[in-house]
């Protein structure tokens, strides 16, 4: 293929001519950094397109604190998980989102029902019943909306929900690369319009529907119908999250934290303490056995004893099982609380103490 036959591409962001690379799926503009999909000519947004950024307010130590708190919060997790968890990766990251700001105008129709009491005779007796009179209604509604949709590579659903409801969204700042220092930045995976069609539109419709339902009258409503016109602006923004990965008994787990609030976190399902669960389940045996014995005893000796003589042992053994289960779980919480208190008091856990001492001896720096 001679030069005149080579495909010509233009950067959709700045208009510069792009040089074709055989076999490439996308071309990157050397002037503004935008990526253009060869197959569609669609500009792939990147982090530098962000108009706003939510500043990161947690550090690596706070992220580690959140990971320990997450372990503590998992009631079924092993008692020693806080002591033997080994952190392998700590990441502070900005992930891409779009904020859809706009205004809507909607028209709606519905049927409103008004209840009334109606009296009628049945076999000479007066009866009452509730009758609903339905009346058609219609109206208009208008207002503003602001919704956020995640726009990066796939993340666990609970993490996406945490990002989209970040407590720091009210503190958005104009984009400045200085905010991104010492943090990783994930790229946008789709355009604003694609994200709006995939997720944002449903969120906007939910806002409109909620506002329309505020016009409800009467005792009941049905047959809601509405349509709207939307004017929106798509605002790219980077939102901070923390990611902490740790190992426990050969398996790897990840905890995510809101980059603006270390009290908001989520993570992988942790292992279940099977020994503790077994102890709790074993507690079923006495009171279940008592139930069986009481039922048999009732049919054998019901002429001799009253029914409560058989019920009381069942209640007593069931209460014993509840108290036993509460005691086992309480002891587990105390063990975890002690480990958490030791950590928060500045004393490292046994395994980490050894590692830290070894690192000091070798003269190297490690991040726990």
Secondary structure, 3 states (H helix, E strand, C coil): CCHHHCCCEECCCCCCEECCCCCCCEEECCCCCCEEECCCCCEECCHHHCCEEECCCCCHHHHHHHHHHHHHHCCCCCCCHHHHCEEEEEEEEEEEEEEEEEEEEEEEEEEEEEEEEEEEEECCEEEEEEEEEEEEEEEEEEEEEEEEEECCCCCCHHHHHHHHCCCCHHHEEECCHHHHCCCEECCCCCCHHHHHHHHHHHHHHHHHHHHHHCCCCCCEEEEEEEEEEEEEEEEEEEEEEEEEEEEECCEEEEEEEECCEEEEEEECCCCCCHHHHHHHHHCHHHHHHHHHHHHHHHHHHCCCCCCHHHHHHHHHHHHHHHHHHHHHHHHHHHHHHHHHHHHHCCCCCHHHHHHHHHHHHHCCCCCC
